[in-house]
Amino acid sequence: MEHIKNYHSVTLDRDGKQIVIEGPVAPEIISQYTMHSDLDAFRRPKDQQEALVEIASLPEGRIILARDGMTIVGYVTFHYPDEMERWSEGNMEDLIELGAIEVANDYRGLGLGKSLIRLAFQDGQLENVIVFTTEYYWHWDLQRSGLNVWQYRQMMEDLMKSVDMVWYATDDPEICSHPANCLMVRVGKDVSLESIEKFDHLRFRQRFMY
C-alpha cells in the first residue's frame, strides 16, 4: 500500500521561543539536529535520536519534530507495531502505531504535543490507515509532571482526542492490567471494512467478548 508522507512545517511563538513543528522529517535531516538532554524517557537522548533516524527510514515510519533552532525538543513517532506485540499478528499493512511522544521539560505546557500530532494528520495523509496508541501508566512522567495517574490519563486522552482518536475496548493483558491504561484508535475514512474487522479480532482474543 502507499504510505503518504506530505512534509509540513509551522512556526509557533511560545513564551518568546520560536518553535518549529515539522514532519514527516527525513532521516538525514534528523541526523543533523541535536537532541535535547531532557528527552530521556525511553533511552539516552543520543540513542533515541538514532532510533528516530531508524524509524524515519522505514517505508511506513514517520517522525514529527518540535525544534528550537537545531535542537529537537519534542517528537512523535509512527510505525508498524512491534513484532512481539499482538497488534502485529494480523500482518496489516494499514495498521500504524502512534508510538512514543515526548516533550522536553522546559517546553511542556506550550501545546507542543497537540501541535505535533495534529501536523501528522494534515492533508488526510493518514486516512488510509488505522492509527492506534497504547497508553501505559508506567511510561508516564508522574514525578516531573506533578500529576497523579488519573490526571495524566485524562491529559493523554485529551491529547489523542484532538485528532479524533477514541477509546476502544480490548482484552489485551497489558492494557487490562491497570484501569488507567487504555487503547486509543482512529480509523481513517478510506480504511476498508475488511481491515476494520481484522483489527477488531486483534483487539479481542477471547471471542466471547467480541
C-alpha positions in Angstrom: 0.0 0.0 0.0 1.0 3.6 -0.4 2.3 5.4 2.7 1.6 9.1 2.1 4.1 11.4 3.5 3.5 15.1 2.9 6.0 17.3 4.6 4.6 20.3 6.5 6.1 22.8 8.9 4.7 25.6 11.1 6.5 28.0 13.4 4.9 28.7 16.8 5.7 31.7 19.1 5.7 30.2 22.6 7.0 32.2 25.6 9.3 34.1 23.4 10.6 31.0 21.7 10.2 30.3 18.0 9.4 26.6 17.9 9.3 24.8 14.5 6.9 21.9 14.2 7.8 19.8 11.1 7.4 16.4 9.5 7.5 13.8 8.4 11.2 14.5 8.7 13.7 12.6 6.6 16.4 10.6 8.4 19.3 12.6 7.1 17.7 15.8 8.4 17.1 14.3 11.9 20.8 13.3 12.0 21.8 17.0 11.6 19.9 18.1 14.7 20.8 17.8 18.3 18.6 16.0 20.8 17.6 18.0 24.0 19.2 16.4 27.1 15.8 16.0 28.8 14.4 13.7 26.1 15.4 10.6 28.0 12.1 8.9 28.8 12.8 5.9 26.7 16.6 5.8 26.3 19.5 8.1 26.4 19.0 11.2 24.1 21.7 10.2 21.6 20.3 6.7 21.4 16.8 8.0 21.0 17.9 10.2 18.1 19.4 7.1 16.4 16.0 5.4 16.9 14.2 8.3 15.3 16.6 8.1 12.3 15.9 4.4 12.0 12.1 4.9 12.2 12.2 7.7 9.6 14.0 5.3 7.2 11.1 2.8 7.3 8.6 2.9 4.4 5.7 3.3 6.9 7.7 5.2 9.5 7.2 8.9 10.1 8.8 11.3 12.7 7.2 14.6 13.6 9.6 17.0 15.4 9.4 20.1 17.5 12.7 22.0 17.5 14.1 25.2 18.9 16.7 26.2 16.4 18.7 23.0 15.7 17.7 21.3 18.9 14.9 18.7 19.0 12.7 19.5 22.0 9.8 17.1 21.2 8.8 14.4 18.8 6.1 11.8 18.0 6.7 8.5 16.2 4.5 6.5 13.8 5.5 3.0 12.7 4.2 -0.6 12.4 3.6 -2.3 15.8 6.4 -4.3 17.3 6.5 -7.9 16.2 6.4 -9.0 19.8 3.0 -7.4 20.4 -0.4 -8.8 19.4 -1.1 -5.8 17.1 1.4 -7.2 14.6 -0.2 -10.6 14.4 -2.6 -9.6 11.6 0.3 -8.5 9.4 -1.9 -5.5 8.5 -0.2 -3.0 6.1 -2.8 -0.4 7.1 -2.3 -0.6 10.9 0.1 2.0 12.2 1.1 2.7 15.8 1.4 6.1 17.2 4.3 5.2 19.4 6.5 7.5 21.6 5.5 11.1 22.2 7.9 13.2 24.3 8.4 16.9 25.0 11.4 18.3 26.9 10.6 19.5 30.4 11.2 23.2 29.7 8.9 23.1 26.7 5.9 21.4 28.4 2.7 23.3 28.8 3.1 25.1 25.5 0.7 22.9 23.5 3.5 21.2 21.5 2.1 17.7 22.0 -1.2 18.6 20.2 0.7 20.6 17.5 2.9 17.6 16.8 0.1 15.0 16.3 -2.2 17.4 14.5 0.5 18.1 11.9 0.9 14.4 11.4 -2.7 14.1 10.2 -2.7 17.1 7.9 -3.9 16.8 4.3 -5.6 13.5 5.1 -2.3 11.6 4.8 -3.3 9.0 7.4 -6.9 8.5 6.1 -5.9 5.1 4.5 -4.8 3.6 7.8 -5.9 2.7 11.3 -3.8 4.6 13.8 -3.7 3.3 17.4 -1.8 4.0 20.5 -1.4 2.0 23.7 -1.2 4.2 26.8 0.5 2.6 29.8 0.7 4.4 33.1 4.3 3.1 33.8 5.5 5.2 30.8 4.1 8.4 32.2 6.3 11.1 33.9 4.2 11.4 37.0 7.0 12.7 39.1 8.1 15.6 37.0 4.6 16.5 35.8 3.2 16.7 39.3 0.1 14.9 38.1 -1.5 11.8 39.6 -2.2 8.8 37.4 -5.8 9.8 36.6 -4.9 13.4 35.8 -2.1 12.1 33.5 -4.5 9.6 31.8 -7.0 12.5 31.2 -4.2 14.6 29.7 -3.2 11.8 27.3 -6.8 11.1 26.4 -7.4 14.8 25.6 -4.3 14.9 23.5 -5.4 11.9 21.4 -8.9 13.2 21.1 -7.5 16.3 19.4 -7.0 14.2 16.3 -10.3 12.3 16.8 -8.8 9.2 18.4 -11.3 7.5 20.6 -11.1 4.9 23.4 -11.5 1.3 22.2 -12.1 -1.8 24.4 -9.7 -4.7 24.3 -8.8 -7.8 26.3 -5.0 -7.2 25.8 -3.5 -8.3 29.2 -1.1 -5.4 29.5 -3.8 -2.8 28.9 -6.2 -4.6 31.2 -3.5 -4.9 34.0 -4.3 -1.4 35.3 -7.5 0.7 34.8 -5.6 3.8 33.8 -4.1 2.0 30.8 -6.1 2.4 27.5 -6.2 1.8 23.8 -6.9 4.8 21.6 -7.8 4.4 17.9 -8.5 6.5 14.8 -9.9 4.7 11.8 -9.2 6.6 8.6 -12.2 7.3 6.3 -10.5 5.3 3.5 -9.9 2.1 5.5 -11.7 -1.0 4.3 -14.3 -2.8 6.2 -12.2 -5.9 6.0 -9.3 -4.2 7.8 -11.7 -2.8 10.5 -12.9 -6.3 11.2 -9.4 -7.7 11.2 -8.4 -5.1 13.8 -11.5 -5.9 15.9 -10.3 -9.5 16.0 -6.8 -8.4 17.1 -8.4 -6.4 20.0 -10.1 -9.5 21.4 -8.6 -12.9 21.6 -11.4 -14.1 23.9 -14.0 -14.4 21.2 -16.9 -14.3 23.7 -16.0 -10.7 24.3 -16.2 -9.7 20.7 
